[in-house]
Amino acid sequence: MRRVPAIPSSTRDSITWRLLDHARTHWPQLDTVHVNYRGGFAYVSGVLPDGEQIPLCRLRYGGSAHSFGFAIYSAAHERYDDAVLRTGLPTGSPQEALDTACTIYLAGPS
């Protein structure tokens, strides 16, 4: 398996800011989002109004601050599975990844 490069700190800051802003304007069902970083991966969780935190998706860094691989969290299997975005592509922006995961877990945008 190919090693995934670590996400630079400036890109991490950008991902977090973009996801927080996008969730605030497009996903009122969420109080906020949390992003945790490990190596070349960003793990995105949504925080519901009651404080429950739900895993949503994983982004895989490939060297670009604008296009990431996407994996959806499978609650049934308790793991992340590579998937395609709503656009039909396997890579895209962090916002597209959040939209895809929230459409699945929160029953569509309001």
Beta strands, then each sheet from edge to edge (+ up, - down):
strand 1: 32-38
strand 2: 41-47
strand 3: 53-61
strand 4: 68-74
strand 5: 79-82
strand 6: 91-92
sheet 1: 1+ 2- 3+ 4- 5+
sheet 2: 1+ 2- 3+ 4- 6+
end
